[in-house]
């Protein structure tokens, strides 16, 4: 309880600018909590292991099986959405360009989901620092203005109050800014790893689809054509 009472006193002595810093801190904490959950618990760095299970089915041309398995894993594995887009393009005989375009479209969206809101942490950290500095300046202005117009007996108390306001605002601004900036670096590093894993995994699927596209797309056509030629030879 003593600690909370000290915080309350420091907050009261810090003046008006403690409130904007508090609002900045609450927003940064909300972003930290949401992004930490999204990047460390919701998204996992195991996309490559997941896509390896599709290689055999893609090479055999079993695109319906690929689509069914990918759709069942869309919620847990973002790369499954890219697999679905690429497999549909291959199934519709879109060619390499269409397969790549459809998969890139999904990857751009999924990458933006991973990286969203992280950049706000640097902005909030800078805002907290600058707001604390503003509180320091206003506190010093009040202090010197009060000293200039006060009687000698009150000058020490007024000067101390102004300096206390300045120092509390500065300290609170730094207390808010430092964790936000540190966690920005941590979360951005995690996001980079997730994006790299997602893109690398999707590239594997694209390679399998593009290399196997011709046999996948024209397997039935060629089989039917060869069968007709064989029948013609027999009849001849």
C-alpha positions in Angstrom: 0.0 0.0 0.0 2.9 2.3 0.7 4.1 2.0 -2.8 0.7 2.9 -4.3 0.5 5.9 -2.0 3.9 7.1 -3.2 2.8 6.6 -6.8 -0.4 8.6 -6.1 1.6 11.4 -4.6 4.1 11.5 -7.4 1.3 11.4 -9.9 -0.4 14.3 -8.2 2.8 16.4 -8.0 3.5 15.7 -11.7 0.8 18.0 -12.9 -1.5 17.9 -15.9 0.9 16.2 -18.3 0.9 13.0 -16.2 -2.6 12.3 -17.6 -1.6 12.3 -21.3 1.4 10.1 -20.4 -1.0 7.7 -18.5 -3.2 7.5 -21.6 -0.1 6.7 -23.8 0.9 4.0 -21.3 -2.5 2.3 -21.3 -2.6 2.3 -25.1 1.0 0.9 -25.4 0.2 -1.8 -22.8 -2.9 -2.8 -24.7 -0.9 -3.1 -27.9 1.8 -5.1 -26.1 -0.7 -7.6 -24.7 -2.5 -8.1 -28.0 0.6 -8.4 -30.1 2.4 -10.7 -27.6 -0.6 -13.0 -27.7 -0.9 -12.9 -31.4 2.8 -13.4 -32.2 3.8 -15.9 -29.5 0.7 -17.9 -28.8 -1.6 -17.6 -31.8 1.1 -17.8 -34.5 3.8 -20.5 -34.4 7.0 -20.8 -36.3 6.3 -24.2 -37.8 4.8 -23.5 -41.2 7.6 -25.3 -43.0 6.8 -28.6 -41.1 3.2 -28.2 -41.9 3.6 -27.7 -45.7 5.9 -30.7 -46.0 2.9 -32.9 -45.6 1.5 -31.6 -48.9 4.4 -32.4 -51.1 3.4 -35.9 -52.0 -0.2 -35.1 -52.7 0.7 -32.1 -54.9 3.2 -34.1 -56.9 0.6 -36.8 -57.5 -1.9 -34.2 -58.6 -4.4 -34.8 -55.8 -5.4 -31.2 -55.6 -8.8 -31.9 -54.1 -7.1 -33.7 -51.2 -4.8 -30.7 -50.8 -7.6 -28.3 -50.7 -9.6 -30.3 -48.2 -6.6 -30.6 -45.8 -5.6 -27.0 -46.2 -9.1 -25.8 -45.4 -9.2 -27.8 -42.2 -6.1 -26.0 -41.0 -6.8 -22.4 -42.0 -7.4 -21.2 -38.5 -4.1 -22.4 -37.1 -1.8 -22.1 -40.1 -1.8 -18.9 -42.2 0.1 -20.7 -45.0 -2.9 -22.9 -45.5 -4.7 -20.0 -47.1 -1.8 -19.5 -49.6 -1.9 -23.3 -50.3 -5.6 -23.0 -51.1 -5.1 -20.1 -53.4 -2.3 -21.7 -55.3 -4.0 -25.1 -55.6 -7.2 -23.5 -56.9 -5.2 -21.6 -59.5 -3.4 -24.9 -60.5 -6.6 -26.7 -60.7 -8.1 -24.1 -63.0 -5.0 -24.4 -65.3 -3.9 -20.9 -64.5 -0.2 -21.5 -65.0 2.8 -20.4 -63.0 2.0 -16.7 -63.2 -1.6 -17.1 -61.9 -0.4 -19.5 -59.1 2.2 -17.0 -58.0 -0.2 -14.1 -58.2 -2.9 -15.7 -56.2 -0.4 -16.9 -53.5 1.3 -13.5 -53.3 -2.1 -11.8 -52.8 -2.7 -14.0 -49.8 0.8 -13.6 -48.4 0.7 -9.8 -48.6 -2.5 -9.8 -46.5 -1.2 -12.4 -44.0 2.1 -10.6 -43.6 0.3 -7.3 -42.9 -1.7 -9.1 -40.1 1.5 -10.2 -38.5 3.1 -6.8 -38.6 0.1 -4.6 -37.8 0.2 -2.2 -34.8 3.8 -3.0 -33.9 5.0 0.3 -35.4 2.7 2.2 -33.0 5.0 1.3 -30.1 7.8 3.5 -31.3 5.4 6.3 -31.9 3.9 5.9 -28.4 7.4 5.7 -26.8 8.4 8.9 -28.5 5.2 10.6 -27.5 5.6 9.6 -23.9 9.2 10.9 -23.9 8.3 14.2 -25.5 5.2 14.6 -23.2 7.4 14.1 -20.2 9.8 16.7 -21.6 6.9 19.1 -22.1 5.9 18.5 -18.5 9.5 19.3 -17.4 9.5 22.6 -19.3 6.1 23.7 -18.1 7.1 22.7 -14.5 10.2 24.8 -14.7 8.3 27.7 -16.2 5.8 27.6 -13.4 8.6 27.3 -10.9 10.5 30.4 -12.0 7.3 32.4 -12.6 6.2 31.6 -9.0 9.6 32.5 -7.6 9.7 35.8 -9.4 6.4 36.9 -7.9 6.5 35.3 -4.5 7.6 36.6 -1.2 11.1 35.4 0.0 9.5 33.0 2.6 7.6 31.1 -0.1 10.2 31.0 -2.8 11.8 27.7 -1.6 8.5 25.9 -1.4 7.3 27.1 -4.8 10.6 26.3 -6.4 10.5 22.8 -5.0 7.0 22.2 -6.2 7.9 23.3 -9.7 11.0 21.1 -9.8 8.9 18.1 -8.4 6.4 18.6 -11.2 9.2 18.7 -13.8 11.0 15.6 -12.5 7.9 13.5 -12.0 6.7 14.2 -15.5 10.1 13.3 -17.0 10.4 10.1 -15.0 6.9 8.9 -15.8 7.5 9.7 -19.5 10.6 7.5 -19.5 8.9 4.8 -17.5 6.3 4.6 -20.2 8.7 5.0 -23.2 11.4 2.5 -22.3 9.3 -0.7 -22.1 7.4 0.3 -25.3 10.7 0.8 -27.3 12.2 -2.4 -25.9 9.2 -4.5 -26.7 9.0 -2.9 -30.2 12.4 -4.4 -31.0 11.3 -7.8 -29.5 8.0 -8.0 -31.3 9.4 -6.8 -34.6 12.1 -9.5 -34.4 9.4 -12.1 -33.8 7.2 -10.7 -36.6 10.2 -10.9 -39.0 10.8 -14.6 -38.1 7.1 -15.4 -38.6 7.0 -13.6 -42.0 10.1 -15.3 -43.2 8.8 -18.7 -42.1 5.5 -18.0 -43.8 7.1 -16.8 -47.1 9.6 -19.7 -47.2 6.9 -22.2 -46.6 4.6 -20.7 -49.3 7.6 -20.7 -51.7 8.0 -24.5 -51.2 4.3 -25.0 -52.1 4.7 -22.7 -55.2 7.7 -24.7 -56.4 5.8 -28.0 -56.0 2.7 -26.6 -57.8 4.6 -24.9 -60.6 6.9 -28.0 -61.2 4.0 -30.4 -61.1 1.5 -28.1 -62.8 1.9 -29.6 -66.3 1.4 -33.2 -65.2 -1.3 -32.2 -62.7 -3.2 -30.1 -65.3 -2.9 -32.3 -68.3 -2.6 -35.8 -66.8 -6.1 -36.8 -67.6 -5.9 -35.2 -71.1 -2.7 -37.0 -71.9 -4.0 -40.3 -70.5 -7.1 -40.0 -72.6 -5.2 -39.0 -75.7 -2.8 -41.9 -75.4 -5.6 -44.3 -74.8 -7.4 -43.1 -78.0 -4.2 -43.5 -80.0 -3.7 -47.0 -78.6 -7.3 -47.9 -79.6 -6.7 -46.6 -83.1 -3.6 -48.7 -83.5 -5.5 -51.8 -82.3 -8.3 -51.2 -84.7 -5.9 -50.6 -87.5 
